[in-house]
């Protein structure tokens, strides 16, 4: 889930409620879907603990009981991650969404996850002890190819073995790394869901049977055609899945999937689709460029997704 802001970058509560209902009031989505509140796409890195709690309160009011809800717990310190996880449990979430630490190079860009898995593992275990809820991971590290930007396979397997409450692994990887990690998860002695993230590859992942579900920001702007595509796969209608995929959806997803502009393009596309009132993110996240806006507008139309009036595009110029 993205997070709508007001013009002065406060939580836009009416817009947030409306956006939650975009998913929670869709019977086709709620049949198998759920919501991840306060993820990276929801700008958790730039929010206070109180803001995270308020966003989650709103989501629970609008959607809990209609579909499962998990919530992000990221914070700058482990102690605050634990307290945020406690907030999530107090509000009744179905699970927590955990992200590696931020801050010093030792725990971010220079972190060797295979050699020092405890850097993330200790923060997950602290939250696990505090709340004992199902855990889905958001693996990111400074790993080399083929695992960038996710966790390498040794660290992945070790964390899953050490923390039984890990039930899903968000597949942040490019194609080669995805295949290696997915096959390793399938060899564990318990089930950990392979949760596709990069929607521009969903067709290939389904064809290779390396796909248990999704945890993906691409849903923010393309819910209906993505449901059409995956529903066709679920009923075994490969020609129909291929038709949806090749009718503009893959081109749209491929453009969004620029790792250096990913979250900006999620939010801009959702705005262009009329789902949120503004494309802007809290600084230091940059504004979308006009070329991105025009390209996304054209690609959304090409995928058959309704868009706002062209005159409205000038607000981001």
C-alpha positions as CSV (number, residue, x, y, z in Angstrom):
1,X,0.0,0.0,0.0
2,X,1.1,3.5,-0.9
3,X,0.4,6.4,1.5
4,X,-1.5,9.4,0.3
5,X,-0.3,12.8,1.6
6,X,-2.0,16.2,1.9
7,X,-0.4,19.1,0.2
8,X,1.7,19.8,3.4
9,X,2.7,16.1,3.7
10,X,0.4,15.1,6.5
11,X,-1.5,11.8,6.3
12,X,-4.5,12.3,4.0
13,X,-6.9,10.3,6.0
14,X,-9.9,10.5,3.7
15,X,-7.8,9.6,0.7
16,X,-6.2,6.7,2.6
17,X,-9.6,5.3,3.6
18,X,-10.7,5.5,0.0
19,X,-7.5,3.8,-1.3
20,X,-7.8,1.0,1.3
21,X,-11.4,0.4,0.2
22,X,-10.2,0.2,-3.4
23,X,-8.8,-3.2,-2.4
24,X,-11.0,-4.2,0.6
25,X,-14.3,-3.7,-1.2
26,X,-13.3,-5.7,-4.3
27,X,-14.6,-9.3,-3.9
28,X,-12.2,-10.6,-6.5
29,X,-9.2,-9.1,-4.7
30,X,-10.3,-10.1,-1.2
31,X,-10.9,-13.7,-2.3
32,X,-7.1,-14.3,-2.1
33,X,-5.6,-10.9,-1.4
34,X,-4.4,-9.0,1.6
35,X,-2.8,-5.7,2.4
36,X,0.7,-4.8,3.6
37,X,0.5,-1.5,5.5
38,X,3.6,0.7,6.1
39,X,6.0,-0.9,3.7
40,X,8.8,0.8,1.8
41,X,6.3,1.9,-0.8
42,X,4.3,3.5,2.0
43,X,7.3,5.6,2.9
44,X,7.9,4.0,6.3
45,X,11.5,5.2,6.3
46,X,10.2,8.8,6.7
47,X,7.4,8.3,9.2
48,X,7.2,8.7,13.0
49,X,6.1,5.8,15.1
50,X,2.8,7.7,15.8
51,X,2.2,8.1,12.1
52,X,2.8,4.4,11.4
53,X,0.3,3.6,14.1
54,X,-2.3,6.0,12.8
55,X,-2.0,4.7,9.2
56,X,-2.4,1.2,10.5
57,X,-5.4,2.2,12.6
58,X,-7.2,3.5,9.6
59,X,-6.4,0.4,7.5
60,X,-7.7,-1.9,10.2
61,X,-10.9,0.2,10.6
62,X,-11.6,0.0,6.8
63,X,-10.4,-3.5,5.9
64,X,-9.8,-5.9,8.8
65,X,-12.2,-8.8,8.7
66,X,-12.4,-8.4,4.9
67,X,-8.8,-9.6,4.2
68,X,-5.5,-10.3,6.0
69,X,-3.4,-7.3,7.0
70,X,0.3,-7.3,7.8
71,X,2.2,-4.3,8.8
72,X,5.8,-2.9,8.5
73,X,7.9,-2.5,11.6
74,X,11.0,-0.7,10.3
75,X,12.6,1.9,12.5
76,X,16.1,3.3,13.0
77,X,16.8,1.3,16.1
78,X,16.0,-2.2,17.1
79,X,14.2,-1.0,20.3
80,X,11.8,1.1,18.2
81,X,11.3,-1.8,15.8
82,X,10.2,-3.9,18.8
83,X,7.9,-1.1,20.0
84,X,6.4,-0.7,16.5
85,X,5.8,-4.4,16.3
86,X,4.0,-4.3,19.6
87,X,1.8,-1.5,18.2
88,X,1.0,-3.7,15.3
89,X,0.0,-6.6,17.5
90,X,-2.1,-4.3,19.8
91,X,-4.0,-3.2,16.7
92,X,-4.8,-6.8,15.7
93,X,-2.7,-7.4,12.6
94,X,-2.3,-10.9,11.1
95,X,1.5,-10.6,10.8
96,X,4.4,-8.3,10.6
97,X,6.6,-7.2,7.6
98,X,10.3,-6.9,8.6
99,X,13.0,-5.0,6.8
100,X,16.8,-5.0,7.5
101,X,18.3,-2.2,9.5
102,X,19.0,1.3,8.1
103,X,21.8,3.6,9.0
104,X,25.6,3.0,9.1
105,X,27.3,1.3,6.2
106,X,28.1,-1.6,8.4
107,X,24.5,-2.6,8.4
108,X,23.5,-1.4,4.9
109,X,25.6,-1.0,1.8
110,X,28.7,-2.8,3.2
111,X,26.8,-5.5,5.0
112,X,28.0,-9.1,4.2
113,X,24.8,-11.0,4.9
114,X,26.3,-14.5,4.5
115,X,29.1,-13.8,6.9
116,X,27.0,-11.7,9.4
117,X,23.4,-12.8,9.1
118,X,22.8,-11.8,12.7
119,X,22.8,-8.1,11.7
120,X,19.3,-8.6,10.4
121,X,18.5,-11.8,12.3
122,X,18.9,-10.3,15.7
123,X,16.4,-7.5,14.9
124,X,13.9,-10.1,13.6
125,X,14.3,-12.3,16.6
126,X,13.8,-9.4,19.0
127,X,10.5,-8.6,17.3
128,X,9.5,-12.2,17.2
129,X,10.1,-12.6,20.9
130,X,8.0,-9.5,21.6
131,X,4.9,-10.4,19.5
132,X,5.1,-14.0,18.2
133,X,3.3,-13.3,14.9
134,X,3.7,-14.6,11.4
135,X,6.6,-12.8,9.7
136,X,7.1,-11.9,6.0
137,X,10.5,-10.5,5.1
138,X,11.6,-7.7,2.9
139,X,15.2,-8.8,2.1
140,X,17.5,-6.1,0.9
141,X,21.3,-5.9,1.2
142,X,24.4,-4.9,-0.7
143,X,24.8,-8.4,-2.2
144,X,26.5,-9.0,-5.5
145,X,24.9,-10.5,-8.6
146,X,22.9,-12.7,-8.8
147,X,21.3,-11.8,-5.5
148,X,21.2,-8.0,-5.6
149,X,19.2,-6.3,-4.2
150,X,18.0,-9.1,-2.0
151,X,19.7,-11.5,0.5
152,X,22.1,-14.2,-0.7
153,X,21.0,-17.8,-0.6
154,X,23.0,-18.9,2.5
155,X,21.8,-16.1,4.7
156,X,18.2,-16.6,3.4
157,X,18.2,-20.3,4.3
158,X,19.8,-19.7,7.7
159,X,17.3,-17.1,8.7
160,X,14.4,-19.3,7.7
161,X,15.7,-22.2,9.6
162,X,16.4,-20.1,12.8
163,X,13.1,-18.2,12.8
164,X,10.1,-20.6,12.4
165,X,7.7,-17.6,12.3
166,X,9.0,-16.6,8.9
167,X,6.2,-17.7,6.7
168,X,6.9,-15.7,3.5
169,X,9.9,-14.4,1.7
170,X,9.4,-11.3,-0.5
171,X,11.3,-12.0,-3.7
172,X,13.2,-8.7,-4.3
173,X,15.6,-10.4,-6.7
174,X,16.3,-10.1,-10.4
175,X,15.5,-13.2,-12.5
176,X,18.6,-15.4,-11.9
177,X,18.7,-14.7,-8.2
178,X,14.9,-15.3,-7.9
179,X,15.3,-18.8,-9.3
180,X,18.1,-19.7,-6.9
181,X,16.3,-18.4,-3.9
182,X,13.0,-19.9,-4.8
183,X,14.4,-23.3,-5.3
184,X,16.3,-23.1,-2.0
185,X,13.1,-22.1,-0.1
186,X,11.3,-25.1,-1.7
187,X,14.0,-27.4,-0.2
188,X,13.4,-26.3,3.4
189,X,11.7,-28.7,5.8
190,X,8.7,-26.4,6.1
191,X,6.8,-24.1,3.8
192,X,8.0,-20.6,3.3
193,X,6.0,-18.8,0.6
194,X,7.8,-17.6,-2.5
195,X,6.2,-14.2,-2.8
196,X,6.8,-12.5,-6.2
197,X,7.7,-8.8,-6.0
198,X,8.8,-7.7,-9.5
199,X,5.5,-7.9,-11.4
200,X,7.3,-7.5,-14.8
201,X,8.3,-11.1,-14.3
202,X,5.2,-12.7,-12.9
203,X,4.4,-14.4,-16.2
204,X,7.7,-16.2,-16.2
205,X,7.5,-17.1,-12.6
206,X,4.1,-18.7,-13.0
207,X,5.4,-20.7,-16.1
208,X,8.3,-22.0,-14.0
209,X,6.1,-22.9,-11.0
210,X,8.2,-20.7,-8.8
211,X,5.4,-18.5,-7.5
212,X,3.2,-19.0,-4.4
213,X,1.8,-15.5,-4.3
214,X,2.9,-11.9,-4.3
215,X,4.0,-9.0,-2.1
216,X,4.3,-6.2,-4.6
217,X,3.8,-2.5,-5.0
218,X,2.7,-3.0,-8.6
219,X,-0.8,-3.7,-7.3
220,X,-1.1,-0.1,-6.3
221,X,-1.9,1.0,-9.8
222,X,-2.8,-2.1,-11.8
223,X,-5.0,-4.3,-9.6
224,X,-7.6,-5.2,-12.2
225,X,-5.3,-6.4,-15.1
226,X,-3.0,-8.1,-12.6
227,X,-6.0,-10.0,-11.3
228,X,-7.1,-10.9,-14.9
229,X,-3.6,-12.2,-15.6
230,X,-3.2,-14.3,-12.4
231,X,-6.8,-15.5,-12.5
232,X,-6.2,-16.9,-16.0
233,X,-3.2,-18.8,-14.7
234,X,-5.1,-20.1,-11.8
235,X,-7.8,-21.6,-14.1
236,X,-5.1,-23.0,-16.4
237,X,-6.0,-20.8,-19.3
238,X,-2.6,-20.0,-20.6
239,X,-3.7,-18.3,-23.8
240,X,-5.9,-15.9,-21.8
241,X,-3.0,-15.1,-19.4
242,X,-0.7,-14.5,-22.4
243,X,-3.2,-12.2,-24.0
244,X,-3.5,-10.0,-20.8
245,X,0.2,-10.0,-20.4
246,X,0.9,-8.9,-24.0
247,X,-1.9,-6.3,-24.1
248,X,0.2,-3.5,-22.5
249,X,0.6,-4.9,-19.0
250,X,4.2,-6.1,-19.3
251,X,5.3,-2.9,-21.0
252,X,3.8,-0.9,-18.2
253,X,5.4,-3.0,-15.5
254,X,8.8,-3.0,-17.2
255,X,8.9,0.8,-17.3
256,X,7.9,1.0,-13.6
257,X,10.6,-1.6,-12.6
258,X,13.5,0.8,-12.7
259,X,15.1,0.1,-9.3
260,X,16.3,3.7,-9.0
261,X,12.8,5.1,-9.6
262,X,10.5,2.3,-8.5
263,X,8.6,3.8,-5.7
264,X,8.3,7.2,-7.4
265,X,6.7,5.4,-10.4
266,X,4.4,3.3,-8.2
267,X,3.0,6.5,-6.7
268,X,2.9,8.5,-9.9
269,X,1.0,5.6,-11.7
270,X,-1.5,5.3,-8.9
271,X,-2.1,9.1,-9.1
272,X,-2.5,9.0,-12.9
273,X,-5.0,6.1,-12.4
274,X,-7.1,8.4,-10.2
275,X,-6.5,6.3,-7.1
276,X,-4.7,8.9,-4.9
277,X,-4.8,12.7,-5.1
278,X,-1.1,13.4,-5.5
279,X,2.1,11.7,-6.8
280,X,4.5,13.4,-4.4
281,X,6.5,11.6,-1.7
282,X,8.2,13.0,1.4
283,X,11.7,14.4,0.8
284,X,14.3,13.2,0.3
285,X,12.3,11.1,-2.2
286,X,12.3,13.2,-5.4
287,X,9.4,14.4,-7.5
288,X,8.5,12.6,-10.7
289,X,9.8,14.1,-13.9
290,X,7.4,15.2,-16.5
291,X,8.8,12.7,-19.0
292,X,8.0,9.9,-16.5
293,X,4.5,11.3,-16.0
294,X,3.8,11.4,-19.8
295,X,5.3,7.9,-20.3
296,X,3.3,6.4,-17.5
297,X,0.1,8.0,-18.7
298,X,0.6,6.5,-22.2
299,X,1.5,3.1,-20.8
300,X,-1.5,3.0,-18.4
301,X,-3.8,3.8,-21.3
302,X,-2.1,1.1,-23.4
303,X,-2.8,-1.4,-20.6
304,X,-6.5,-0.4,-20.6
305,X,-6.3,1.2,-17.1
306,X,-8.5,4.3,-16.8
307,X,-6.6,7.5,-16.2
308,X,-7.3,11.1,-15.1
309,X,-7.9,13.9,-17.5
310,X,-4.8,15.0,-19.3
311,X,-5.3,18.6,-18.1
312,X,-4.5,17.4,-14.5
313,X,-1.0,16.4,-15.5
314,X,0.2,19.9,-15.2
315,X,0.2,19.9,-11.4
316,X,3.3,17.8,-11.4
317,X,5.1,20.0,-14.0
